[in-house]
Amino acid sequence: MFSIEVSKIKNTALMWFLLIGSLLIPLAVAVSVFEEALKNINIHQEWGSGWYRVLRGSSFFTAPMIMVLIPSFVMDIEYRSSSWKYLLTLPVTRQSIFHSKLLICILGCLFFYLSSFLAYGIAMSVYWFYFPSSGLFDSEFPILQIAILSLRMIISSIAIMILHFGLSLFIKNLIYNIGIGVFGIVLGILTFDWNMKFYFPHSSCLVSMFKSSAGTSAITRYEIISIVLIIISYLSSFWFFRKKFRG
């Protein structure tokens, strides 16, 4: 079932959105670094500072938007082709159908961050080639810091993604699903100062990056709330799909 889901999204607009979205911020950061170096503003670079800029830049809009697009497109493939009813009559359990689609969405999230990491690494390697005196490869690679920040972003991103995965079972229109996501993201940005005091799903990436990030604790109260949201969204959408969903 999983291989079938992969073949469905291979040549869709979703793949282009994933690719462009994952490259957008890393390349923008790389261009900024190159411009600073060419103007002799800041030649010296470190791996950690650049990756932190990539994560912060993604947290505003790119990452949340990609997390809205992934489940919306994955589910819309079935709605547009009117194939839900056919899928539900196959000798495959509803549990298998549900989890294969959810797994595709989670892998899309991981692909987004992995591609961003690789794009940044390649861009900064090119930077070092042109500016070997930058000390890029002389600096320590802060793998713990990068792992902690990435884990926070991934948890926050999956919270948004699985929320819209569940919404896509109720709302069968792609435009409506994306519109709800955009509205939530914009509202999260506009009320960012409030969201530092209470939890709002669509600004979870933003809060994870711009709250106090000092220390080595990967899981803060914001990520704990995101995990709770993931569990609630998963259980409720799984129950609805098994008991009520008719395509």
C-alpha positions, 0 to 999 in steps of 0.5 A: 500500500505504501509503494502505491502512495509513493507512486501517486505523489511522484509527479504531482505539484506537491513534489515541486512545492517540497523541493522549492520550499526546502531550497528557498531559505537555505539558498537565501541564507547562502546568498546573504552570506556571500553578499556579506563576504563580497562586501567584506562585512563578515567573511568568517562563518560557522556552521551553527550560526548559518543553520540556525538562520535557516531554521529561523527563516523557515519557521515564519512561513515556509515550514508551516506552509509546507506542513499544510500543503503535504496532507492537503495534496495527499488527500486531494489526490483521492478526492479529485479522482473520486477513488476513495470509495474504490480504495475502501472496497479493496481487501486492505484494512482501513488501518493500513490505508490510513497509516500509509497516507500518514506515513507519506506525510511524515516522510514528506516532512522529513524530506523537507528538513533533510533537503534543507540541511543538504542544500545549506551544506552544499551552499556553504561548501561552495562558500568555503571554496571561494573563501577558504579564509572564512574558517568554516571547516576550522570551526567545530560542527555543533551537531548537538545544537543542530540536532536539538533545534531540528528536533524542536522544529520537526515536532512542531511541524508534525503537529501542524501537519497531522492537524491538517491531515485530520482536517482533510478528512472532514474538508474535501476541498483543497483550496479550503484546506490551504486557505485555513492553513494560510489563515492560521499561519498569518494569525500565528505571526500576527499574535506571536507575542501572545503565543509566547504565553499560550499555545497556537498550533500554526505558530508552533514552529515560530515559537520553538525557534524564537523562544529562549533556546538556551540550554541543551534540553530538546523538549520544552513545554512548547514541544510537549504541548505539540506532542499532546496535539499530535496524539490527540489529532492522530487518535481522533482522525484515526477513529473518524477514518475507521468509523465514520469516513465514507470518502 
